[in-house]
Amino acid sequence: MSLKSILSAATAMSLVAAGGAMADGHSKSLTIAIVNNGHMINMQKVAEAYTEETGVQLEWVSLEEGVLREQVTSDTATGGGQYDVINIGMQEAPIWGQAGWIEPLEFGAGYDMDDMLPAIRNGLSADGTLYAAPFYGESSMVMYRKDLTDAAGVTISDNDSWDNIKAAAAAIHDPDNGVYGACLRGKPGWGDNMAFITTMVNSFGGAWFDADFKPTLDSDEWNAAINFYVDLLGTYGPPGSEGNSFNEILALYNEGKCGMWIDATIAASFLDVEGVAYAQSPNAGNPVGANWLWAWAMAVPAGTENAAEAKAFIEWATSKDYIKAVADHPEFGWGSVPTGTRASTYAYPEFQEVAGFAAAELAAIESAAPEATDLKPYVGVQFAAIPEFPEVGSAVAQEMAAALSGAKSVEDALAAAQDAAVSIMEEAGY
């Protein structure tokens, strides 16, 4: 399919105005920083047609999640101009937008902004202005091997209790045959182990901060949740779990080594194991915040000299037309389209036919609760939408990994985490 037939008129006009192919014969070039997840890697191949049609050269910098965050934050905050397009998410987009670090995004009518899932659009906006366009969106859910649970005579239900999840993990745990009952994130990082841990803490009735934004990691709820997490993963998880995040666990699952995985809904589109079943995230009595909400999105740093070309590329790469381009691509197809961003994706019969996870994923995204509540007095599910959170979350993440590895007791790790969080927040003026 020619890109001319899928590019919106607005995108084409933006490219002409920006001079995508320069009059002197030299092509414009965009440097794009992406997280090294499957959909982003696929985009590099799909976007070859974009370069062929527009003349805009695309230089890709693919980085592990934690490294990406560090490099993109440093470059964007200082206006370094190293990147023209960056991957960021819901934690950064509204804060960076209001700070003037990234450009507001406006697209043509053909982009169909109203097709975007409201929870995703709102999470990437501030005061009604979109600052990052979602490439894929996600919540979290349980993905499990139904053949193993059936053989063990156990069931996993939507919003199950954590006690039942642990019992199911115990029943299917068979390390002698290379199968572990539960695979969960343990690698330290505010978006790595803390994404999972925070949702677990939420479900136990805990929160990062009280109404005065004082850290509450010394609470009974945090203690109960982390003790449960360390016991569950330490007893029924794979060895070395403190080094595992999304990509590591995806590889383990596809090798048949995980009986159960609680993680990003987007993982379902990359699972190659037969008989995967899905359930909404478990909770320990408080379902609000038991499943997270996130989007890997594309933004334009204020420091780039190629803002017009960058915005035009983002308009194409996050459009309905891009979804069709992946579906029509000879190496991919409907089973590989990025999900969690547009309502129209879930309406395609071709997608429904190959995506057995679609209903569970959409239900998880739509039930996520990022709004501030009496229990959680900040916006965000698995993060707090304040500028200080990445530093706080990263410090706590190291302590939680130490508890998981056995280097520290849960109590000592939480005490150190509380001290670190208090110090950071007091220095910030809270």
C-alpha positions in Angstrom: 0.0 0.0 0.0 1.4 3.4 -0.9 1.8 5.8 2.0 0.0 8.4 0.0 -3.2 6.5 0.5 -2.8 6.3 4.3 -1.3 9.7 5.1 -3.8 12.2 6.3 -4.1 15.4 4.3 -3.0 17.3 7.4 0.2 15.2 7.7 1.0 15.7 4.0 0.5 19.5 4.3 2.7 19.6 7.4 5.5 17.8 5.6 5.3 20.2 2.6 5.3 23.2 4.9 8.2 21.8 6.9 10.2 20.9 3.8 10.4 17.2 4.5 12.4 16.9 1.2 14.4 20.0 0.9 14.6 22.1 -2.3 18.4 21.6 -2.4 17.9 17.8 -2.6 18.9 17.1 1.0 16.5 15.1 3.1 15.4 16.1 6.6 16.4 13.7 9.3 14.6 12.9 12.6 16.3 11.3 15.6 13.8 9.3 17.5 14.4 7.8 21.0 12.2 4.8 21.7 11.8 2.2 24.4 13.0 -1.3 23.3 9.6 -2.9 23.4 8.1 -5.0 20.6 5.7 -2.5 19.1 8.4 0.2 19.0 10.8 -2.2 17.3 8.1 -3.1 14.7 7.6 0.6 14.0 11.1 0.8 12.6 10.1 -1.5 9.7 6.7 -0.1 9.2 8.1 3.4 9.0 10.4 2.5 6.1 7.4 3.4 3.9 7.2 6.8 5.6 10.8 7.6 4.5 10.2 6.3 1.0 7.2 8.6 0.5 8.3 11.7 2.4 12.1 11.7 2.1 12.4 12.2 5.9 15.2 10.0 7.2 14.5 8.3 10.5 17.4 7.6 12.9 16.3 5.3 15.7 17.8 5.2 19.2 16.3 2.1 21.0 17.0 2.0 24.7 16.0 -0.2 27.7 13.3 1.5 29.7 15.3 2.8 32.6 18.1 4.1 30.4 15.6 5.7 28.1 14.0 7.6 30.9 17.4 8.9 32.2 18.7 10.0 28.8 15.5 11.6 27.6 14.8 13.4 30.9 18.3 14.8 31.0 18.3 16.0 27.3 14.8 17.4 27.4 15.2 19.2 30.7 18.3 21.0 29.5 17.0 21.7 26.0 19.9 19.6 24.6 18.2 19.0 21.3 19.7 15.5 20.9 16.3 14.0 19.9 13.5 15.2 17.7 10.9 12.7 18.9 10.9 11.0 22.3 9.0 8.2 24.0 7.5 9.3 27.3 4.4 8.4 29.3 1.7 9.6 31.5 3.9 10.6 34.4 6.0 13.0 32.3 3.6 14.3 29.6 1.4 16.7 31.6 4.3 17.9 33.9 6.8 18.4 31.1 4.1 20.1 28.9 3.2 22.6 31.6 6.9 23.3 32.2 7.4 24.1 28.5 9.8 21.1 27.9 7.7 19.6 25.2 5.5 21.0 22.4 1.7 20.9 22.5 0.3 18.7 19.8 -2.5 19.6 17.4 -3.5 17.4 14.4 -5.8 17.7 11.5 -9.5 16.6 11.6 -8.6 13.3 9.8 -6.6 12.3 12.9 -9.9 11.8 14.8 -9.0 12.8 18.3 -12.4 11.7 19.6 -11.5 8.1 18.6 -8.7 8.1 21.3 -9.7 6.3 24.5 -10.6 9.0 27.0 -8.4 7.6 29.8 -5.4 7.6 27.6 -6.0 11.0 26.1 -6.6 12.6 29.5 -3.5 11.1 31.0 -1.3 12.7 28.3 -2.9 16.1 28.5 -2.8 19.1 30.8 -5.6 21.7 30.9 -7.1 20.1 27.8 -3.9 20.3 25.7 -2.4 17.1 24.4 1.4 17.0 24.9 2.1 13.5 23.8 0.3 11.2 21.4 -0.1 7.6 22.4 1.6 4.9 20.4 0.1 2.1 22.5 -1.8 2.1 25.8 -2.1 -0.4 28.6 -3.4 -1.4 31.9 -2.4 -4.5 33.8 -4.0 -7.9 34.2 -3.4 -11.5 35.0 -2.1 -13.7 32.1 -2.0 -17.4 33.0 -1.6 -20.9 31.6 -5.1 -22.4 31.8 -3.8 -25.8 31.0 -1.7 -25.6 34.2 -4.5 -24.3 36.4 -6.9 -26.9 35.0 -4.5 -29.7 35.6 -4.0 -28.4 39.2 -7.7 -28.0 39.8 -7.5 -24.3 40.6 -9.2 -21.3 39.1 -8.3 -17.6 38.7 -11.1 -15.1 38.6 -11.5 -11.4 37.8 -10.4 -9.2 40.7 -9.4 -12.3 42.6 -8.0 -12.2 46.1 -4.3 -12.1 46.5 -4.6 -15.2 48.8 -6.2 -17.1 45.9 -3.5 -15.9 43.5 -0.8 -17.2 45.9 -2.7 -20.6 46.2 -2.9 -20.9 42.4 0.8 -20.0 42.1 1.6 -22.7 44.6 -0.5 -25.3 42.8 1.1 -24.8 39.4 4.7 -24.2 40.6 6.9 -27.0 39.3 10.5 -25.8 39.2 11.8 -29.3 38.6 10.2 -29.1 35.2 11.1 -25.5 34.6 7.7 -23.9 35.5 7.4 -21.2 38.0 4.1 -20.3 39.6 4.3 -16.5 39.3 6.5 -14.3 37.3 6.5 -10.6 38.5 8.6 -7.6 38.0 11.6 -7.3 40.4 14.1 -5.1 38.5 14.5 -1.8 40.2 13.0 1.3 38.6 10.1 3.6 39.2 8.5 2.2 36.0 9.9 -1.3 36.5 9.4 -3.1 39.8 7.5 -0.2 41.3 4.8 -0.3 38.6 3.7 -3.7 39.8 4.5 -3.0 43.5 2.5 0.2 43.6 -0.6 -1.4 42.2 -0.3 -4.2 44.8 0.1 -1.6 47.6 -2.9 0.3 46.3 -4.9 -2.9 46.4 -3.9 -3.4 50.0 -5.2 0.0 50.9 -1.8 1.8 50.8 -0.6 4.9 49.0 2.7 6.7 48.4 1.7 9.9 50.2 -0.9 11.2 52.6 -3.0 14.3 52.0 0.0 16.6 52.9 2.3 14.6 50.5 4.2 13.1 53.4 5.6 9.6 52.4 3.7 6.7 54.0 6.0 3.8 53.3 6.1 3.1 57.0 2.4 2.2 57.0 0.9 -1.2 57.9 -0.5 -1.4 54.3 3.0 -1.1 52.7 4.4 -3.6 55.2 1.6 -6.1 54.4 1.9 -5.7 50.7 5.7 -5.9 50.5 5.9 -8.9 52.8 3.3 -10.6 50.6 5.1 -9.6 47.4 8.5 -10.9 48.6 7.0 -14.2 49.8 4.9 -14.8 46.7 7.8 -14.1 44.2 10.5 -15.4 46.4 8.7 -18.8 46.9 7.0 -19.3 43.6 8.9 -17.1 41.2 12.0 -17.8 39.0 15.5 -17.4 40.5 17.0 -13.9 40.1 13.6 -12.1 39.9 15.2 -9.0 41.2 16.7 -8.6 37.7 13.5 -9.2 35.7 11.2 -6.6 34.2 8.8 -6.7 31.2 11.2 -8.0 28.5 12.9 -10.6 30.7 9.6 -12.0 31.8 8.1 -12.0 28.3 11.0 -14.2 27.2 10.5 -16.5 30.2 6.8 -16.8 29.5 7.3 -17.6 25.9 9.8 -20.3 26.9 7.0 -21.9 28.9 8.6 -21.1 32.3 5.8 -18.9 33.7 2.5 -20.3 34.9 1.2 -16.8 35.7 2.2 -13.3 34.9 0.6 -10.1 36.2 1.8 -7.2 34.1 1.0 -4.8 31.2 -2.0 -5.8 29.1 0.2 -5.1 26.0 2.2 -8.2 26.8 -0.7 -10.4 25.6 -0.1 -9.5 21.9 3.4 -10.9 22.2 2.7 -14.2 24.0 3.4 -17.3 21.9 2.3 -19.9 24.4 -0.9 -21.8 23.7 -3.9 -21.7 26.1 -3.3 -18.3 27.7 -6.3 -17.0 29.7 -6.8 -13.6 31.2 -8.3 -12.1 34.4 -8.7 -8.6 35.8 -6.1 -7.7 38.4 -6.3 -9.1 41.9 -6.9 -7.0 45.0 -6.7 -7.4 48.8 -10.0 -5.6 49.5 -9.5 -2.3 47.7 -10.0 -2.6 43.9 -9.3 1.1 43.2 -5.9 1.3 41.7 -5.4 -2.5 41.5 -4.6 -2.2 37.8 -2.4 0.5 36.4 -2.8 2.9 33.5 0.0 3.8 31.1 0.7 4.8 27.5 4.0 4.9 25.7 3.6 8.0 23.8 5.5 10.3 21.4 6.4 13.9 22.2 8.4 16.7 20.6 11.1 18.2 22.8 11.1 22.0 22.8 14.8 21.9 22.0 14.5 20.4 18.5 15.0 22.4 15.3 12.7 19.9 13.5 9.4 20.4 15.4 7.2 20.6 12.3 8.6 17.4 10.8 8.5 15.7 14.2 4.9 16.5 14.7 4.0 15.3 11.2 5.7 12.0 11.9 3.9 11.6 15.2 0.6 12.4 13.6 1.2 9.5 11.1 2.7 7.0 13.6 -0.2 7.4 16.1 -3.1 7.5 13.6 -5.7 5.0 12.5 -3.8 4.8 9.3 -0.8 3.5 11.1 -2.9 0.7 12.7 -3.9 -0.4 9.2 -0.3 -0.1 7.9 0.8 -2.6 10.6 -2.2 -4.8 9.8 -1.3 -4.8 6.1 2.4 -5.2 6.6 3.7 -8.6 5.3 5.7 -9.3 8.4 3.1 -8.3 11.0 -0.7 -8.4 10.5 -3.7 -7.7 12.8 -2.1 -9.7 15.7 0.7 -7.2 15.9 -1.1 -3.8 15.8 -0.5 -1.5 18.8 -3.5 -1.5 21.0 -4.9 0.5 23.9 -5.2 3.9 22.2 -8.2 3.9 19.9 -11.7 2.6 20.2 -11.8 1.9 16.5 -9.0 -0.7 16.8 -11.3 -2.9 18.9 -14.1 -2.7 16.4 -12.2 -4.4 13.5 -13.5 -8.0 13.0 -10.0 -8.9 11.8 -8.5 -7.7 15.1 -11.2 -9.4 17.2 -10.5 -12.7 15.4 -6.8 -12.8 16.4 -6.8 -10.9 19.7 -8.3 -13.1 22.3 -7.1 -10.7 25.0 -8.9 -7.6 23.5 -12.0 -7.6 25.8 -9.9 -8.1 28.9 -7.4 -5.4 27.9 -10.1 -2.8 27.1 -12.0 -3.6 30.4 -8.7 -3.1 32.3 -8.0 0.2 30.7 -11.5 1.5 31.2 -11.6 0.5 34.8 -8.3 2.0 35.8 -8.7 4.8 38.3 -6.0 7.5 38.0 -8.0 10.3 39.7 -7.0 11.5 43.2 -9.1 10.0 46.0 -9.2 10.3 49.8 -7.0 7.2 50.0 -4.6 8.3 47.2 -4.5 12.1 47.1 -2.7 12.4 43.8 -3.3 11.7 40.1 -1.8 8.4 38.8 -2.2 4.7 39.5 1.3 3.1 39.6 3.0 6.6 39.9 2.2 9.9 41.4 1.9 12.8 38.9 4.3 15.1 40.7 7.8 16.2 39.5 9.5 14.6 42.4 8.1 11.1 41.9 10.8 9.6 39.6 13.5 10.4 42.1 11.4 9.0 45.0 10.2 6.0 43.0 13.8 5.1 41.9 15.1 5.3 45.4 12.4 3.1 46.8 12.8 0.7 43.9 16.3 -0.1 45.0 15.2 -0.9 48.5 12.4 -3.2 47.2 14.9 -5.1 45.0 17.1 -5.5 48.0 14.2 -7.0 50.0 13.3 -9.3 47.2 16.9 -10.6 46.8 17.2 -11.1 50.6 19.9 -8.5 51.0 17.6 -6.7 53.5 14.6 -7.6 55.5 11.3 -6.1 54.3 11.2 -4.0 57.5 14.7 -2.6 57.0 14.1 -2.0 53.3 10.9 -0.1 54.0 12.5 2.0 56.8 15.3 3.0 54.4 12.8 3.7 51.6 10.8 5.9 54.0 13.9 7.8 55.0 14.9 8.4 51.4 11.4 9.5 50.3 11.1 11.9 53.3 14.5 13.4 52.5 13.6 13.9 48.8 10.2 15.4 49.5 11.4 17.8 52.3 14.2 19.0 50.0 11.5 19.7 47.4 9.7 21.8 49.9 6.8 19.6 50.9 
